[in-house]
Amino acid sequence: MTTHTWTIWYQKHQMLTCAAKRGFPVTESLFDNWVEKGLIGEAGARAWPGRGSQAWWPQVQLDLFLDLLALRQRHPLKLRLGQLCHLPVWRWLYWGSLGGVTLKQVRRAISTWIDFQHKIPEEQIRRDITRAMRQYQGPQAIDKRALIDELALIGTFRKPVERDVLQHLLASVVNAYPKKAAKGPVRTFMDVAECWSLMHSLCWKVVQDKDLLFSLPDAFWEWARFFILIGPTLMDQERLYLANDPVLGTLFLRQTIYDLCFQSCHALLTWLGMAAQQELAPWRQHAARFLDPEAWQHGEVIWTHQTQILFSPLVLPGGKPIPYLCNTITLSYQEIHQPFSVALPFL
């Protein structure tokens, strides 16, 4: 991703020309559609010289446009519109002001991503579920067909997600180990069926209810963004331990900033699902009030977020410095200011 310390503005025809010079086949209708769907932001400046108006987009939106085109062309099957939605959401979540994406654009991109989920064929959903199950099932797994059917019904919007049912079905597959079998780091640390059913139900609760999702105030979206950002810091030591699991360790491997891209929509929706529900609410305790998304909505909690590209003192062969994305965060609540620093590697 290219970043700039100054702002250069472009009209639509100039952005299309830049894309064409880089070998991307583009049309004005594609550009307009991507603006409508949230892949590209709305014009950041307008002028009215005589009749009509002129719309202008900043350099960061041109960079996003070119990144989207490159990503789509690089993929062997050409990524579909919904799959490209991860990119603007990723920029907003992790890149801050460097990403040049507003929350208004993110809301449109998330809506497009959800619409895309409606169009995924059931056969593809079943294939994806089966592939994941084969990778993570226990040696004594049973009732796999029932789990596939349940997840397929949820994924095709024909059944609301029920966490208790999902946990029961997952337990007979992913927790299916002999009693004397060594648990390994992941199964020692957590109940996999309980964790996965919780995360899936939080995400799909809001995916299946767009009215609920888009009624959530902007502060809830910022709350979700904060917890996604600090997640790598809070789980840093645990991730090293869990990554050594011989079966489930691949879920906790070290991730670069680029590895996070295609998880972005799921991650944001899962945390928004957490904000929307009332069953799990540790913030009900007074001491944890700063965790309450409603406290963020009422202005009791304020956070600042600055992003910059820094370089590690370590260098690559040949002396080339190793860059990383640094998010510097300050959380303020009742005259307490808690700093966080989140370093996300590029390599």
KEKE-3310 file (N, C-alpha, C; in steps of 0.2 Angstrom, whole numbers, plus 5000, padded with zeros to 4 digits):
npx = (5004:5003:5008:5006:5012:5007:4992:4985:4974:4961:4951:4938:4940:4954:4958:4953:4961:4974:4973:4971:4984:4991:4988:4975:4959:4946:4930:4919:4907:4910:4918:4909:4900:4908:4910:4897:4895:4904:4917:4926:4928:4916:4917:4929:4930:4922:4918:4910:4911:4904:4892:4886:4895:4911:4919:4931:4944:4954:4972:4974:4962:4964:4975:4969:4959:4968:4974:4963:4960:4972:4972:4961:4964:4976:4971:4968:4955:4948:4943:4927:4915:4910:4920:4931:4927:4934:4945:4944:4938:4948:4958:4953:4951:4965:4974:4971:4972:4981:4975:4964:4951:4934:4922:4909:4911:4915:4903:4895:4903:4902:4889:4888:4896:4888:4877:4883:4885:4873:4872:4881:4882:4874:4881:4894:4896:4894:4905:4916:4914:4915:4929:4935:4931:4937:4950:4951:4944:4941:4949:4938:4927:4909:4893:4895:4888:4876:4881:4886:4874:4868:4876:4876:4862:4862:4872:4865:4855:4843:4840:4840:4855:4859:4867:4868:4864:4873:4885:4884:4883:4896:4904:4904:4912:4924:4929:4931:4939:4949:4947:4960:4968:4982:4979:4985:4991:4980:4968:4969:4969:4957:4939:4936:4924:4915:4921:4921:4908:4902:4909:4905:4891:4890:4895:4886:4874:4872:4875:4864:4854:4852:4845:4847:4861:4864:4858:4866:4876:4889:4899:4899:4904:4917:4921:4922:4932:4943:4945:4948:4960:4969:4969:4980:4990:4985:4984:4997:5007:5000:4997:5009:5011:5000:5001:5010:5003:5000:4989:4979:4986:4989:4979:4984:4995:5009:5005:5005:5002:4996:4991:4980:4970:4959:4952:4945:4931:4924:4930:4926:4912:4910:4914:4905:4893:4896:4894:4881:4873:4867:4869:4882:4891:4902:4905:4895:4898:4904:4917:4922:4917:4922:4923:4911:4901:4891:4895:4905:4897:4891:4901:4909:4920:4935:4945:4961:4970:4984:4993:5008:5022:5035:5053:5061:5075:5082:5089:5086:5095:5108:5106:5094:5081:5068:5051:5037:5020:5014:5003:4998:4989:4978:4968:4955:4947:4938:4948:4959:4972:4976:4989:4992:5002:5003:5011:5012:5018:5025:5032)
npy = (4994:5011:5026:5044:5060:5071:5079:5075:5079:5071:5070:5060:5055:5056:5047:5035:5036:5034:5021:5014:5016:5008:4996:4991:4985:4996:5005:5019:5016:5005:5011:5020:5011:5005:5016:5017:5005:5006:5002:5011:5028:5042:5057:5068:5082:5095:5106:5120:5125:5136:5129:5113:5101:5098:5083:5078:5067:5061:5057:5045:5038:5036:5027:5017:5013:5008:4998:4989:4986:4979:4969:4962:4958:4950:4939:4922:4918:4930:4941:4943:4956:4957:4950:4959:4969:4968:4975:4990:4990:4984:4994:5005:4999:4996:5005:5018:5036:5035:5026:5032:5030:5032:5030:5031:5026:5013:5007:5006:4997:4986:4983:4979:4968:4959:4958:4951:4939:4933:4928:4918:4902:4887:4875:4879:4884:4873:4865:4873:4872:4859:4857:4864:4857:4845:4848:4852:4843:4831:4814:4806:4810:4813:4814:4823:4827:4833:4845:4851:4853:4862:4873:4876:4880:4891:4899:4901:4910:4904:4900:4906:4910:4899:4898:4888:4876:4876:4875:4862:4854:4856:4852:4838:4836:4844:4843:4830:4819:4805:4801:4800:4806:4817:4835:4846:4863:4872:4866:4864:4877:4882:4879:4873:4871:4879:4891:4893:4892:4903:4914:4913:4914:4927:4935:4931:4935:4949:4949:4943:4952:4966:4978:4979:4979:4991:5001:5003:5014:5026:5026:5013:5006:5012:5007:4994:4994:4998:4987:4977:4982:4982:4968:4960:4964:4960:4947:4942:4934:4923:4918:4914:4903:4895:4893:4882:4871:4855:4851:4862:4873:4881:4890:4901:4906:4918:4934:4945:4962:4961:4948:4950:4956:4949:4944:4955:4960:4949:4950:4963:4963:4953:4959:4969:4962:4958:4970:4972:4963:4957:4947:4943:4953:4960:4972:4977:4977:4989:4993:4989:4998:5006:4997:4996:4998:5008:5017:5023:5028:5038:5047:5045:5038:5041:5039:5040:5039:5036:5033:5026:5022:5013:5008:4994:4991:4980:4973:4968:4955:4963:4975:4982:4990:4984:4987:4992:4993:5005:5007:5019:5021:5030:5028:5036:5038:5044:5053:5045:5039:5028:5021:5012:5002:4996:4985:4980:4969:4970:4960)
npz = (5000:4996:5003:5007:5011:5008:5000:4984:4972:4962:4947:4941:4928:4927:4936:4930:4919:4925:4929:4917:4911:4919:4914:4918:4914:4913:4916:4916:4921:4930:4939:4945:4950:4960:4969:4973:4980:4990:4989:4984:4990:4992:4983:4988:4987:4979:4965:4957:4943:4933:4923:4929:4939:4947:4953:4965:4970:4983:4984:4992:4989:4975:4976:4983:4974:4963:4970:4972:4959:4956:4965:4961:4948:4950:4956:4952:4948:4947:4959:4966:4968:4981:4988:4987:4996:5008:5007:5008:5021:5029:5027:5034:5047:5051:5046:5049:5048:5037:5028:5022:5022:5026:5040:5035:5022:5025:5031:5019:5012:5020:5020:5006:5006:5014:5006:4996:5002:5002:4989:4987:4982:4989:4987:4986:4999:5007:5003:5007:5021:5023:5020:5030:5041:5039:5041:5055:5063:5076:5080:5083:5077:5075:5068:5058:5046:5051:5057:5045:5038:5047:5047:5034:5032:5040:5033:5021:5024:5029:5041:5058:5068:5081:5095:5106:5100:5089:5096:5102:5091:5085:5095:5095:5084:5083:5096:5098:5104:5111:5129:5136:5127:5123:5126:5120:5117:5112:5115:5129:5133:5129:5126:5111:5103:5110:5109:5095:5092:5098:5092:5079:5080:5085:5075:5064:5069:5067:5053:5048:5051:5045:5048:5062:5062:5055:5063:5073:5082:5077:5087:5092:5081:5081:5094:5091:5082:5090:5099:5090:5085:5096:5099:5094:5103:5116:5115:5112:5119:5122:5109:5104:5111:5108:5095:5094:5094:5088:5080:5079:5079:5067:5067:5074:5070:5067:5060:5047:5042:5030:5030:5038:5030:5022:5033:5038:5036:5043:5056:5060:5060:5069:5081:5081:5083:5096:5102:5100:5107:5123:5131:5135:5144:5151:5155:5163:5176:5187:5187:5175:5166:5156:5146:5140:5126:5126:5134:5127:5117:5124:5126:5137:5136:5127:5113:5105:5090:5081:5066:5059:5048:5053:5057:5060:5071:5067:5051:5034:5024:5015:5021:5020:5028:5040:5038:5048:5053:5064:5076:5087:5101:5113:5126:5135:5150:5163:5168:5167:5157:5146:5137:5122:5111:5095:5085:5068:5058:5041:5035)
capx = (5000:5007:5006:5008:5012:5003:4986:4985:4967:4960:4945:4936:4943:4961:4959:4953:4967:4980:4972:4972:4991:4994:4985:4969:4953:4941:4925:4916:4902:4913:4920:4903:4897:4912:4908:4890:4896:4909:4924:4929:4924:4913:4922:4931:4929:4918:4918:4905:4914:4899:4887:4888:4900:4917:4921:4938:4946:4961:4977:4973:4957:4967:4979:4964:4956:4973:4975:4958:4961:4978:4970:4956:4968:4981:4968:4967:4948:4946:4939:4921:4914:4910:4927:4935:4925:4938:4951:4943:4937:4955:4962:4950:4953:4972:4979:4970:4972:4985:4971:4960:4944:4929:4917:4903:4912:4915:4896:4893:4906:4900:4882:4889:4898:4883:4873:4887:4884:4866:4873:4885:4879:4875:4886:4901:4896:4895:4912:4920:4913:4918:4936:4938:4930:4942:4957:4951:4940:4945:4949:4932:4921:4903:4887:4897:4883:4872:4885:4887:4868:4866:4880:4873:4856:4864:4875:4861:4850:4837:4839:4844:4860:4857:4873:4868:4863:4879:4890:4882:4885:4903:4908:4904:4916:4930:4931:4930:4946:4949:4948:4966:4973:4985:4975:4989:4990:4974:4962:4970:4968:4950:4934:4936:4917:4912:4924:4919:4900:4901:4911:4901:4884:4890:4895:4880:4868:4871:4874:4857:4849:4855:4842:4850:4868:4865:4856:4871:4879:4896:4903:4899:4909:4924:4923:4924:4939:4948:4947:4951:4967:4973:4969:4986:4994:4983:4985:5004:5011:4996:4998:5016:5010:4995:5004:5014:4998:5001:4983:4975:4991:4988:4974:4987:5002:5011:5001:5007:4997:4993:4987:4973:4965:4953:4948:4943:4924:4922:4932:4922:4905:4910:4914:4899:4889:4897:4891:4874:4870:4866:4870:4889:4892:4907:4905:4889:4902:4906:4925:4923:4912:4926:4922:4904:4900:4886:4899:4908:4892:4889:4907:4913:4927:4938:4951:4965:4973:4989:4996:5014:5026:5042:5057:5064:5083:5085:5089:5087:5101:5109:5105:5087:5077:5062:5046:5031:5014:5013:4997:4998:4982:4977:4961:4954:4941:4938:4955:4964:4974:4980:4992:4993:5006:5002:5016:5010:5024:5024:5035)
capy = (5000:5017:5031:5050:5065:5077:5077:5077:5078:5069:5069:5053:5053:5056:5041:5030:5036:5031:5014:5011:5016:5002:4990:4988:4987:5000:5009:5024:5013:5001:5016:5023:5006:5004:5021:5016:4999:5007:5000:5018:5033:5047:5062:5072:5089:5097:5113:5121:5131:5137:5124:5107:5101:5093:5080:5076:5061:5062:5052:5039:5035:5033:5021:5011:5011:5004:4992:4985:4983:4975:4963:4958:4955:4945:4932:4918:4918:4937:4941:4946:4962:4956:4949:4965:4973:4968:4980:4997:4989:4983:5001:5008:4996:4995:5010:5025:5041:5033:5022:5037:5027:5035:5025:5030:5021:5006:5005:5004:4991:4980:4981:4976:4961:4955:4956:4946:4932:4930:4926:4912:4895:4883:4870:4882:4885:4866:4863:4877:4870:4852:4858:4867:4852:4840:4850:4853:4838:4826:4808:4802:4815:4810:4818:4829:4829:4837:4851:4854:4855:4868:4879:4878:4884:4898:4903:4903:4914:4901:4898:4910:4906:4897:4897:4882:4871:4876:4872:4855:4850:4857:4848:4831:4835:4847:4841:4822:4815:4800:4804:4800:4810:4824:4840:4851:4870:4875:4862:4866:4884:4884:4874:4875:4871:4884:4897:4894:4894:4910:4919:4912:4917:4935:4938:4930:4938:4955:4948:4941:4957:4972:4983:4980:4981:4998:5005:5004:5021:5026:5025:5006:5004:5014:5003:4987:4995:4998:4980:4973:4984:4980:4961:4956:4965:4957:4940:4941:4929:4917:4916:4910:4896:4891:4891:4876:4865:4851:4851:4868:4878:4885:4896:4906:4908:4925:4937:4951:4966:4959:4942:4952:4959:4945:4943:4961:4960:4945:4953:4969:4960:4949:4963:4973:4957:4958:4976:4972:4958:4959:4941:4943:4960:4961:4980:4978:4979:4997:4993:4988:5003:5008:4992:4997:5002:5013:5023:5026:5032:5044:5051:5044:5035:5044:5036:5043:5034:5038:5027:5028:5017:5014:5003:4990:4991:4974:4974:4962:4955:4969:4981:4985:4991:4981:4991:4989:4998:5006:5011:5022:5022:5032:5027:5040:5037:5046:5056:5040:5039:5022:5020:5006:5003:4990:4985:4975:4968:4969:4954)
capz = (5000:4995:5008:5005:5017:5005:4996:4977:4970:4955:4945:4939:4921:4928:4940:4925:4915:4928:4929:4911:4910:4922:4911:4920:4910:4918:4913:4920:4925:4935:4944:4948:4954:4966:4973:4976:4984:4996:4987:4983:4994:4988:4981:4994:4986:4973:4963:4952:4938:4928:4923:4932:4945:4946:4959:4966:4975:4986:4982:4995:4986:4969:4978:4985:4967:4960:4974:4971:4952:4956:4968:4957:4942:4952:4958:4946:4946:4948:4965:4965:4971:4988:4991:4987:5001:5013:5007:5012:5028:5031:5027:5040:5054:5053:5043:5052:5043:5031:5024:5019:5022:5031:5042:5030:5016:5028:5031:5013:5010:5024:5017:5000:5008:5017:5000:4992:5006:5000:4982:4987:4981:4994:4986:4988:5006:5010:5001:5012:5028:5023:5020:5036:5046:5038:5044:5062:5066:5080:5077:5084:5075:5073:5066:5054:5042:5055:5057:5039:5037:5051:5045:5027:5033:5043:5028:5016:5027:5029:5048:5062:5071:5088:5098:5109:5095:5085:5100:5103:5085:5085:5101:5092:5078:5084:5103:5098:5106:5117:5135:5138:5122:5125:5124:5116:5119:5111:5119:5136:5134:5127:5123:5104:5101:5114:5106:5088:5091:5101:5087:5073:5082:5086:5068:5060:5072:5063:5046:5046:5053:5043:5051:5068:5061:5053:5068:5078:5082:5075:5092:5092:5076:5084:5099:5088:5079:5095:5101:5084:5084:5102:5100:5093:5108:5121:5114:5109:5122:5121:5102:5103:5115:5105:5088:5094:5094:5082:5076:5079:5079:5061:5068:5079:5067:5066:5055:5044:5041:5024:5032:5041:5025:5021:5039:5040:5037:5048:5062:5062:5061:5075:5087:5081:5086:5103:5105:5099:5111:5130:5135:5137:5145:5157:5156:5167:5182:5187:5186:5168:5163:5150:5140:5138:5120:5127:5137:5121:5113:5128:5127:5143:5134:5121:5111:5099:5086:5076:5063:5055:5046:5057:5054:5065:5071:5063:5044:5030:5020:5011:5025:5019:5035:5040:5040:5052:5054:5071:5079:5094:5104:5119:5129:5140:5154:5170:5170:5166:5150:5145:5130:5119:5105:5091:5079:5064:5053:5034:5033)
cpx = (5004:5004:5009:5008:5009:4997:4986:4977:4966:4953:4944:4940:4951:4962:4958:4959:4973:4979:4973:4980:4994:4992:4979:4963:4948:4936:4923:4911:4904:4915:4914:4900:4901:4911:4902:4891:4900:4916:4929:4925:4921:4918:4923:4930:4925:4918:4912:4907:4909:4894:4890:4893:4906:4918:4928:4939:4953:4966:4976:4968:4959:4971:4974:4961:4961:4974:4970:4958:4967:4976:4966:4960:4973:4978:4966:4960:4945:4941:4933:4920:4914:4916:4932:4933:4930:4943:4949:4941:4944:4959:4959:4952:4960:4976:4977:4969:4976:4981:4966:4953:4940:4925:4911:4904:4912:4908:4894:4896:4904:4893:4883:4892:4893:4878:4876:4886:4878:4867:4877:4881:4880:4880:4893:4902:4898:4903:4917:4920:4916:4926:4939:4937:4935:4949:4957:4947:4944:4945:4943:4926:4915:4898:4890:4892:4878:4875:4885:4880:4866:4870:4878:4867:4857:4867:4871:4855:4843:4835:4843:4849:4858:4864:4873:4868:4870:4885:4890:4885:4893:4907:4909:4909:4923:4933:4931:4937:4945:4950:4955:4971:4975:4981:4979:4987:4983:4968:4963:4968:4960:4946:4933:4928:4914:4914:4921:4912:4899:4903:4907:4894:4885:4891:4889:4873:4867:4871:4867:4852:4852:4852:4845:4857:4868:4862:4861:4875:4886:4900:4904:4904:4916:4926:4925:4931:4944:4950:4950:4959:4971:4973:4976:4991:4992:4984:4992:5007:5007:4997:5004:5015:5005:4997:5008:5009:4999:4995:4980:4980:4991:4984:4978:4994:5003:5008:5004:5001:4993:4988:4980:4968:4959:4950:4944:4935:4921:4924:4928:4915:4905:4910:4908:4893:4889:4894:4884:4870:4871:4868:4877:4891:4896:4907:4899:4892:4904:4913:4926:4919:4915:4925:4915:4903:4895:4890:4903:4903:4890:4895:4911:4920:4929:4944:4954:4969:4977:4992:5002:5018:5033:5046:5061:5072:5086:5084:5089:5094:5102:5108:5099:5084:5071:5056:5041:5026:5013:5007:4998:4991:4982:4970:4960:4947:4942:4945:4960:4966:4979:4982:4993:4998:5005:5006:5013:5015:5021:5027:5034)
cpy = (5006:5022:5038:5055:5071:5074:5080:5075:5076:5069:5062:5051:5053:5049:5035:5030:5033:5024:5011:5011:5011:4996:4987:4990:4990:5004:5014:5021:5008:5006:5019:5017:5004:5010:5019:5010:5000:5005:5006:5023:5038:5053:5067:5080:5090:5104:5114:5127:5132:5132:5117:5107:5097:5090:5078:5071:5062:5056:5045:5035:5032:5027:5015:5008:5006:4998:4987:4982:4978:4968:4958:4954:4950:4939:4928:4918:4925:4938:4945:4952:4961:4954:4955:4970:4973:4973:4987:4996:4988:4990:5005:5006:4997:5001:5017:5030:5040:5030:5027:5035:5030:5029:5025:5026:5014:5003:5003:4998:4985:4978:4977:4969:4957:4953:4951:4939:4929:4927:4920:4906:4891:4877:4873:4882:4878:4864:4867:4874:4863:4852:4860:4861:4846:4842:4850:4848:4833:4819:4804:4806:4811:4816:4824:4831:4834:4844:4855:4857:4862:4874:4881:4882:4891:4902:4905:4907:4911:4899:4903:4906:4905:4894:4890:4876:4870:4873:4865:4851:4851:4853:4841:4830:4838:4845:4833:4819:4810:4804:4805:4804:4816:4830:4845:4858:4873:4872:4863:4873:4886:4878:4876:4876:4877:4891:4899:4896:4901:4915:4919:4915:4925:4938:4937:4933:4945:4954:4946:4946:4964:4978:4985:4982:4989:5003:5007:5010:5021:5024:5017:5003:5006:5009:4996:4988:4995:4991:4976:4975:4982:4972:4958:4958:4961:4949:4938:4935:4922:4914:4912:4903:4892:4889:4885:4870:4861:4850:4858:4874:4883:4891:4902:4908:4916:4928:4943:4956:4964:4953:4944:4954:4955:4942:4949:4962:4956:4948:4959:4967:4956:4954:4968:4969:4957:4964:4976:4968:4960:4953:4941:4950:4961:4968:4982:4980:4986:4997:4992:4992:5005:5003:4993:5001:5008:5019:5026:5031:5039:5049:5050:5041:5038:5040:5040:5038:5037:5032:5030:5022:5018:5008:5000:4991:4985:4976:4967:4961:4960:4975:4985:4985:4987:4985:4988:4995:4999:5010:5013:5024:5025:5031:5031:5039:5039:5048:5051:5039:5033:5021:5013:5007:4996:4990:4979:4975:4968:4962:4948)
cpz = (5000:5000:5006:5011:5014:5001:4989:4976:4963:4953:4942:4933:4922:4932:4935:4920:4918:4929:4923:4909:4913:4920:4914:4916:4914:4914:4918:4925:4931:4941:4948:4953:4960:4971:4977:4981:4990:4995:4987:4987:4989:4987:4987:4993:4979:4971:4957:4947:4932:4929:4926:4937:4943:4953:4959:4971:4977:4983:4985:4992:4979:4971:4980:4978:4963:4963:4973:4964:4952:4959:4964:4951:4944:4954:4952:4943:4946:4953:4963:4969:4979:4992:4991:4993:5007:5013:5010:5019:5032:5032:5033:5047:5056:5051:5046:5046:5036:5026:5020:5018:5028:5034:5038:5024:5019:5028:5025:5010:5014:5021:5010:5001:5010:5011:4996:4996:5004:4993:4982:4987:4987:4993:4988:4996:5010:5008:5006:5019:5028:5024:5026:5041:5045:5041:5052:5066:5071:5077:5078:5082:5073:5071:5062:5049:5045:5055:5051:5037:5041:5049:5038:5028:5036:5037:5022:5018:5028:5037:5052:5066:5078:5091:5102:5105:5091:5090:5101:5097:5084:5089:5098:5087:5080:5091:5103:5098:5111:5123:5137:5133:5125:5122:5119:5119:5118:5115:5126:5137:5133:5125:5116:5102:5104:5110:5099:5088:5093:5095:5081:5074:5083:5079:5064:5063:5068:5056:5044:5048:5051:5046:5058:5067:5060:5058:5073:5077:5080:5080:5093:5087:5078:5089:5096:5085:5084:5097:5096:5084:5090:5103:5099:5099:5114:5121:5112:5112:5121:5114:5101:5106:5111:5098:5088:5094:5087:5077:5074:5079:5073:5062:5072:5076:5067:5060:5053:5043:5035:5025:5035:5036:5024:5027:5041:5041:5043:5055:5064:5064:5068:5081:5087:5084:5093:5106:5105:5104:5118:5134:5139:5138:5151:5159:5161:5174:5182:5185:5179:5164:5156:5144:5137:5132:5121:5130:5132:5117:5117:5129:5133:5142:5127:5119:5105:5096:5080:5073:5059:5053:5049:5054:5060:5065:5067:5055:5041:5027:5015:5014:5024:5026:5034:5043:5044:5053:5061:5072:5086:5096:5111:5121:5135:5144:5161:5172:5169:5159:5149:5138:5128:5112:5101:5085:5075:5058:5046:5031:5038)
residu = (MET:THR:THR:HIS:THR:TRP:THR:ILE:TRP:TYR:GLN:LYS:HIS:GLN:MET:LEU:THR:CYS:ALA:ALA:LYS:ARG:GLY:PHE:PRO:VAL:THR:GLU:SER:LEU:PHE:ASP:ASN:TRP:VAL:GLU:LYS:GLY:LEU:ILE:GLY:GLU:ALA:GLY:ALA:ARG:ALA:TRP:PRO:GLY:ARG:GLY:SER:GLN:ALA:TRP:TRP:PRO:GLN:VAL:GLN:LEU:ASP:LEU:PHE:LEU:ASP:LEU:LEU:ALA:LEU:ARG:GLN:ARG:HIS:PRO:LEU:LYS:LEU:ARG:LEU:GLY:GLN:LEU:CYS:HIS:LEU:PRO:VAL:TRP:ARG:TRP:LEU:TYR:TRP:GLY:SER:LEU:GLY:GLY:VAL:THR:LEU:LYS:GLN:VAL:ARG:ARG:ALA:ILE:SER:THR:TRP:ILE:ASP:PHE:GLN:HIS:LYS:ILE:PRO:GLU:GLU:GLN:ILE:ARG:ARG:ASP:ILE:THR:ARG:ALA:MET:ARG:GLN:TYR:GLN:GLY:PRO:GLN:ALA:ILE:ASP:LYS:ARG:ALA:LEU:ILE:ASP:GLU:LEU:ALA:LEU:ILE:GLY:THR:PHE:ARG:LYS:PRO:VAL:GLU:ARG:ASP:VAL:LEU:GLN:HIS:LEU:LEU:ALA:SER:VAL:VAL:ASN:ALA:TYR:PRO:LYS:LYS:ALA:ALA:LYS:GLY:PRO:VAL:ARG:THR:PHE:MET:ASP:VAL:ALA:GLU:CYS:TRP:SER:LEU:MET:HIS:SER:LEU:CYS:TRP:LYS:VAL:VAL:GLN:ASP:LYS:ASP:LEU:LEU:PHE:SER:LEU:PRO:ASP:ALA:PHE:TRP:GLU:TRP:ALA:ARG:PHE:PHE:ILE:LEU:ILE:GLY:PRO:THR:LEU:MET:ASP:GLN:GLU:ARG:LEU:TYR:LEU:ALA:ASN:ASP:PRO:VAL:LEU:GLY:THR:LEU:PHE:LEU:ARG:GLN:THR:ILE:TYR:ASP:LEU:CYS:PHE:GLN:SER:CYS:HIS:ALA:LEU:LEU:THR:TRP:LEU:GLY:MET:ALA:ALA:GLN:GLN:GLU:LEU:ALA:PRO:TRP:ARG:GLN:HIS:ALA:ALA:ARG:PHE:LEU:ASP:PRO:GLU:ALA:TRP:GLN:HIS:GLY:GLU:VAL:ILE:TRP:THR:HIS:GLN:THR:GLN:ILE:LEU:PHE:SER:PRO:LEU:VAL:LEU:PRO:GLY:GLY:LYS:PRO:ILE:PRO:TYR:LEU:CYS:ASN:THR:ILE:THR:LEU:SER:TYR:GLN:GLU:ILE:HIS:GLN:PRO:PHE:SER:VAL:ALA:LEU:PRO:PHE:LEU)
# end
